Each structure stands twice: as C-alpha cells, then as structure tokens.
Amino acid sequence: MSSSDLPAPHAGTAPTLAQVVAALDGLYPPSTAEGWDAVGLVAGDPAVPVRKVLFAVDPVSTVVDQALDWGADLLVTHHPLFLRGVSSVAATTFKGSVVHRLLTGGCALHVAHTNADAAPRGVADALADLVGITDRRPLELSAATGVGAASDNDAGARGIGRVGRLAEPTTLAGFARRVAAALPATAQGIRFSGDPDAVVTTAAVLGGSGDGYFDAVRAADADVYVTSDLRHHPASELRERAEFEARAAEIPGPAGTPFLVDTAHYASEWPWLRYAVEDLAAALGADGLAVEARVSELVTDPWTGQVPSR
C-alpha cells in the first residue's frame, strides 16, 4: 500500500499535540490497556502544533529516520519504546538515542498498544476484516469498566482478539493461503498446524503474541486460530489435547480443533495502521482540525531471511 492510497489531507486548523493525543485517547482509551502495558504520550510538548503524523508498528531507528526525513511532528507506534521503567534516557543507549533524535527533530512519540488491540476498528478488527471473519465478537472482553459495550455481541464491544464466522467455508490450507495473501510479506511467512484438507467455518484472530489465549479460543469453539509468536510446547499441547478429545468423543472427520495459523508478529498488527490514520482524521475533522497522516510501510519484523529445512 502506498501513501497515495490513504485519505488526502483536508482543510482544517492544525491541532496541538494535546488535541491529537485527546483524539487518540478517545479512539483507544488508556483505561482499556492491560495492567502491565505502557501507553500514551512518551515524549513531546503538548502545546506545539502538529501537522504531520506517521503511524508505525515499532519505534525503531529506521522508522525514526523516516519520520524525521518526512518532517513528522508526531510518531504514533503500536509497540512501546519503554515497556518497563528506566532511570535514564541518555543518548548513550539505543532507546535514549531514539528519544533524543525525535525531540531534536521536533517529533513527539505516542504509543497505542493493548488499548488499540481492544478497540473497535483496532488491531483485532483490522485482522479479522482481512481474513474474512463476520458476525464477530471479542475473544475476551476488556476488563475496563465504563468503556465499550455491555454485551460481547455488540459491535462496539472492546476486548482482546475477535472470533466469528468465516464468510464462506474453506480448507485449512486455503485459509492459510488467504492469510498469507492478506498480510505484509515477511521472512517467516505463514505456518499452520492441522489437516490441510480439513474444512473450517469459524475463526479467531489475535494480533501479536497469542498463545496465552488458547483456553478462550477453545471455549469459543473456533475451528482455526490466527495469531503470532507460537511457541513449541503450548502449540504442541493444544493440538495433542484437541486430537485426544476428538477421538474420545468419536467426532468424525479430521480430528482436533482449533487448528493453528502462525504469522509474524509485525505482520499481524500492521493492518491496523490504516484504520488508525482514517479514524484519527475523522476524530480531528469533527472539531475542524486536520493533520496529514501516513502509514509507514517499512517492514520492522526483526527476521530478515529464511533457509528452508531439508
């Protein structure tokens, strides 16, 4: 996707950083972030005007280069720069140097992480849209009170992941190919576990690391689960348990759901960035404000190559 595919900037007053942050917090309330997370404004003066905003998955050096070369006033990333507390942001460390380079270049940094995972039109919805999940609901409702819908069947419900019905049944292999075609290309590609010819009609998705939600996927009766960073032991135990229980129940056909589709972490979260650009423009436009916003197309997945096994 090129920047020309994104909505053109419209006429309006340039907002302050504080106004942009307020709009982002309206879309992705910090109270819906997981308790361990670190979201919100990392660096920047709330009083300065913002004319250009770059959205990216990771606050890495190449993304900082891109933001500064473009003249961005704000970089919004999905992943936090500082997930744990630090005692120094000196430029003698690689993370400290990111802060110094951004501020010296007049660019603020804001993070929307698990609060963007949980939001309507957030990370989970963007991934669900791409792989064709309809009639969907959160895989696990947000624990935050007073935010989002009361019912998990409500379109505005906030929560981690999404689960629902596929627009049309397909085989596991066909579904994996659909996921591969929809996501950015990475060295890892797409892996799947299960009978390639098994028919799947329901699916769950969770952008980013998702093997901690296997119980929720099982409880939702999803045929297939799309997520990232699947580890050997949790994945193996899930599939062994599924096949054992299918045999014990004498379920006919291919044994053992949910099947698994494993993607690169970066790839499963990148699709949300386009929604974020569109929704920020709409939120600011409602107040007569406007920014020029872009999605970074830099692939920040840390893996750069693959050698097929023999």
N, C-alpha and C positions, 0 to 999 in steps of 0.2 A: 504494500500500500504506500502510495506517495503522499506527500503533504498536500498535493493538489486535490486529493480525494476528500479532504476534510472541509468542513464548512468554512466559507470565506468570512473574514472578519467583517462585522457590520458596524455601522456608525454608532458611536456612543462615547461617553466620557470614560477616560482611563480610571480605573478604580485604584484605591490604595491597596497595599499588601493586606492590611487588616480587613478590607472589604472582600478581597479574594479568599482569604482564609475563612471568613464567615460563610461565604458561599460554599466552600469545600466542606466545612463542618456541617452545613445544612444537608449536603448530599451524603456525607459519611460521618455521622455523629461520633465524636471520640468516645462517648459513653458505650458505644457498641463494640469497641475494640476488646480483644481478650485482655485479661488482667495482667499478663506478662508482657504485653506489647508496649511499644513506644511510638506514638503517633503525634501528629501536629506539626507546628512550626519549629524547625530546628535552628534556623539562623535567618536573620533579616530584620529590617526596621519596619514595623507595621505602618509607619506614616508615609513611606515612599510610594510613588505611583508605580503601577505595574502595567506594562503594555504588551509584553510577550511572555508566554508561559510554555515551557517544554514539559511534556509528560514522558516518563520512562519507568522501567521496572526497577532498575538498580542505580544507586548513586555512585557509580564507578568513574574512574578517571576519564575514560573515553566519552562518557555521557556529559561529564563536566566540560570537557573540551567542546563538545557540540553545543551545549547551552551557551557558553561564553562566545564561541565563534558566531552564533546566531544573534547574540545580543539579548538573550533572555533576561528578564527581570526576576523570574521565578522558575525554579525547577521543582516539579512535583514528582516524587518517586513512590513506588509501591513498597519497596523494601526500606526499612530504617537504616540510616547510617550508623546510629548509635542505639543498639538494642539494649545494651547494659550501660550503667553509669560509668563515667570516666572522670578522672581528676585533672585532665589537661586536654586542650585541643591545639597544642603547639604544632606548628607545621613540620616538626621533625618526625611526625608519624604520618602514615599514609591517610588515615582518616582526618587528622588535624589539617593536613595539607588540602584536603577537599574543602573544608570549611574556609580556610584562608583564601584559596583560589576563588571560590564563589563570592565571598564578601568583597575581595579586592576588585573583582569584575562586576560588582553591583548586582549580583544574583542571589536571591534568597532560596532557601530549601525547605520544603514541606513534605510530610510523609502521610500517606493514607494506606494503611496496611490491612489488618484484620477488620477494621471498620469498613474498608472498601470491599473486603471479601463478603461481608454480611449484607451489604446494601442492595436494594432493588437497582437493577442495571449496574451492579458491581461485578466483581471478578467472577463469581459463580454464575450469574445470569449471562454474562458475555460468553462464557464457555458453553453453557447449556444451549444458548442460541446457535452457536456454531455447529454443534454436533446434533442438533435437531430434537431437543427434548421439549415436549409440550405438556400442558396440564401439570405444571411442576410446583413444587413446594420446597422450602428449606429442608436440607437433610437433618439439620439440628438447629432449632430456633435459638435466636440470640438470648442470652441471659439478662440483657439490659432491660430495665423496666421503663415504661413510659415512652418507648421508642419502637416504632414499627407496628404492624398489625397484630391483633389479638389472636387470630387464627392462622395456623400454619398453611391453610389453603387459600389465604388471602394473597392477592398478587403483590401487595405491599409489604408482606412479611419479611423481616430481616432475620438472617441466620446463616450459618456456615453450610456451604455446599447447596446443591439442588438435586432433586430426584423427581422423575416423572416418566411419561410415556414417550417412546420414540414415534416420530411422525409416521413411520412405516417400519414393519419388522425387517430385519436384515440378519445376516450371519455375523458371528463374532469377527471373523476375518474382514468381512465387508465393512463392519462398523469401525474396526481399527484403521482401515484404509480411509474412511471418511474423516476420522480424527486427524490422521496424518496430512490429509489434503487441506484441512481447515486451519491448522496451526502453523506458526513460523517453522521453517526448516532448521533443525539442529543436528549436531553430530550424533546424538543418541538415537534420533528417530523415534519410532513408536514400538514398544514391546507389548505383547499381550499373553495372557495365560488362560488356557481353556481350549475346548474343542473348536477348531477354526470354523467348522460347519454348523455349530450349534446356533439356533435361531434366538435372537434377543429382541425383546419388545419393550423393556423398560431399562432405564439407565440412571445412574447417579454420577455427579461430577463434583470435584472439589479442586480448585486451582491451588497449586503449591503442594506441600508435603501433606499427604492424606491418609497414611496407614494407621493413624490414631483414631480413625472414624470407622473402622471395619464393623464394629458392633452396630452402629447406626445404619450402615449400608445393608447389613443382614436384616435388621429389623424392618427396613423399608421394602424388603423383597425385590431389590433391584437385580436384574439379570446381569448387568455389567457395571463396573465402576471405573471411571476415568479419573486419575489423579497423578501425582508425581512423587519421585524420590522413594519408590517402593523398595523396602529392604528385604533381603533374602528370607530371614526367619518369619517375620509377620506374614509375608505373602505366601510362603510355603505352608504355614499352619492354617491360614484362611482357606486355601484351596484343598488341603487334606481334609479339613473339617467339613467343608461343603460336599466333597465327594463321598465321605464316610456317611454323612447324614442322608444324602440322596439314596445311597444303596440301602441303608437301614429302613428308609421309608418306602423302598421299592418304587421310586419315581422312575417312570420310563424315559427313554431318550438320553441325550448327553447328560452326564452326571455333574451336578455340583455348581450352583450359582451362589454368590456372584462370581462372574469371570472378571478378569482384571485387564485394564489397559493403562500402561505406564508411559507418561510423557516426560519431557524435560521440564523442570520447574519453571524456568523462564517462559517457555512456550505456552504453558497453561494459563499464565497470568497476563501476558502481553495483550490479548484481545480486549481486555477491559479498557485499555488506554483510549481507544477511540470513543467509547461511551463517555469517559470522563471529560474529554475535550468537548463533546456535544453538550453534555449536561452542565458543565461549568459555563459555557456560552449562554445557555438558556437561563440559568440562575442569575447571572450578571445582567443579561439583557432585560429581565423583568424589572430591574431597577435603573434602566437606562445606562448601564455600564457595558464596556466591551474590552476584550483583550484579543490579541492574536495568539492562538494556541496551536501547538503541533504535537504529534506523536513521534517520539524517537524510534527510528527503525533499526538502530544499532542492535545487533544480537549480542546480549550480555550474558548468555549462557557460558559458564566457565569452561565447558568442554569444547575443544577445538578440532577434534578428529576422532576417527574410529577405524580400527583394523578388524575386519570380520574374522571370527574364530573359524578354525578348520575342523 
